[in-house]
Amino acid sequence: GILRLLEGEGLMNDASGLVAFKFAIAAAVTGAFSLAQAAFSFVLISAGGLLSGVVISFLIIRFRLFLRRLGMQDVTMHMLIQILTPFVIYLAAEEIGVSGILAVVAGGITHAVEQDRLESTMVKLQIV
């Protein structure tokens, strides 16, 4: 509910602050700064990070569901996938040149929303 929304918003602020800090450091080191170019790069890197995080998280969730449908219910394997997910999202996003931090935040929010939806579906199935 609202608590998750507020937590996600706080994480987005922290992550976007880190991305802005990266631009500030680059400007200080190089001595050159273009507001138009920095704004465009910030939007591109931020939006790319958010989009890549959502897409990769969605793919990992679908992969876990696929494994469950095949009968692979091993808790250790699913926990390992869940623990490695943020690292995979971060590395993939950084590799394509977008914000890994924002990607992980977006992936975590996507995972939380999907997990709530899937758990409510499972509970309904168990009640029936």
PEFENZI-V389200 format. One record per pair of residues at least 4 apart in sequence whose ideal C-beta (glycine too) atoms are under 8 Angstrom apart, sorted by the first residue. I is the first residue (numbers start at 1). J is the second residue. Records with the same first field share a line. If there is no record, write none. Layout:
BEGIN
I->J + J
END
This chain:
BEGIN
1->5
2->6
3->7
4->8 + 109 + 112 + 113
5->9
6->10
7->11
8->12 + 105 + 108 + 109
9->13
10->14
11->15 + 105 + 108 + 109
12->16 + 102 + 105
13->17
14->18
15->19 + 49 + 99 + 101 + 102 + 104 + 105
16->20 + 46 + 102
17->21
18->22 + 101
19->23 + 42 + 45 + 46 + 49 + 99 + 101 + 102
20->24 + 42
21->25
22->26
23->27 + 38 + 41 + 42
24->28
25->29
26->30
27->31 + 32 + 33 + 38
33->38
34->38
35->39
36->40
37->41
38->42
39->43
40->44
41->45
42->46
43->47
44->48 + 98
45->49 + 97 + 98 + 99
46->50 + 98 + 99 + 102
47->51
48->52 + 93 + 96 + 97 + 98 + 99
49->53 + 93 + 98 + 99 + 100 + 101 + 102 + 103 + 106
50->54 + 99 + 102 + 103 + 105 + 106
51->55 + 98 + 106
52->56 + 89 + 92 + 93 + 96 + 98 + 103 + 106
53->57 + 89 + 93 + 102 + 103 + 104 + 105 + 106 + 107 + 108 + 110
54->58 + 106 + 107 + 110
55->59
56->60 + 88 + 89 + 92 + 93 + 103 + 107
57->61 + 85 + 89 + 106 + 107 + 108 + 110 + 111 + 114
58->62 + 110 + 114
59->63
60->64 + 81 + 85 + 88 + 89 + 107 + 111
61->65 + 110 + 111 + 114 + 115 + 118
62->66
63->67 + 81
64->68 + 78 + 81 + 82
65->69 + 118
66->70
67->72 + 77 + 78
68->72 + 73
72->77
73->78
74->78
75->79
76->80
77->81
78->82
79->83
80->84
81->85
84->88
85->89 + 107 + 111
86->90 + 104 + 107 + 108
87->91
88->92
89->93 + 100 + 103 + 104 + 107
90->94 + 100 + 101 + 103 + 104
91->95 + 100
92->96 + 103
93->98 + 99 + 100 + 102 + 103 + 104
94->98 + 100
98->102 + 103
99->103
100->104
101->105
102->106
103->107
104->108
105->109
106->110
107->111
108->112
109->113
110->114
111->115
112->116
113->117
114->118
115->119
116->120
117->121
118->122
119->123
120->124
121->125
122->126
123->127
124->128
END
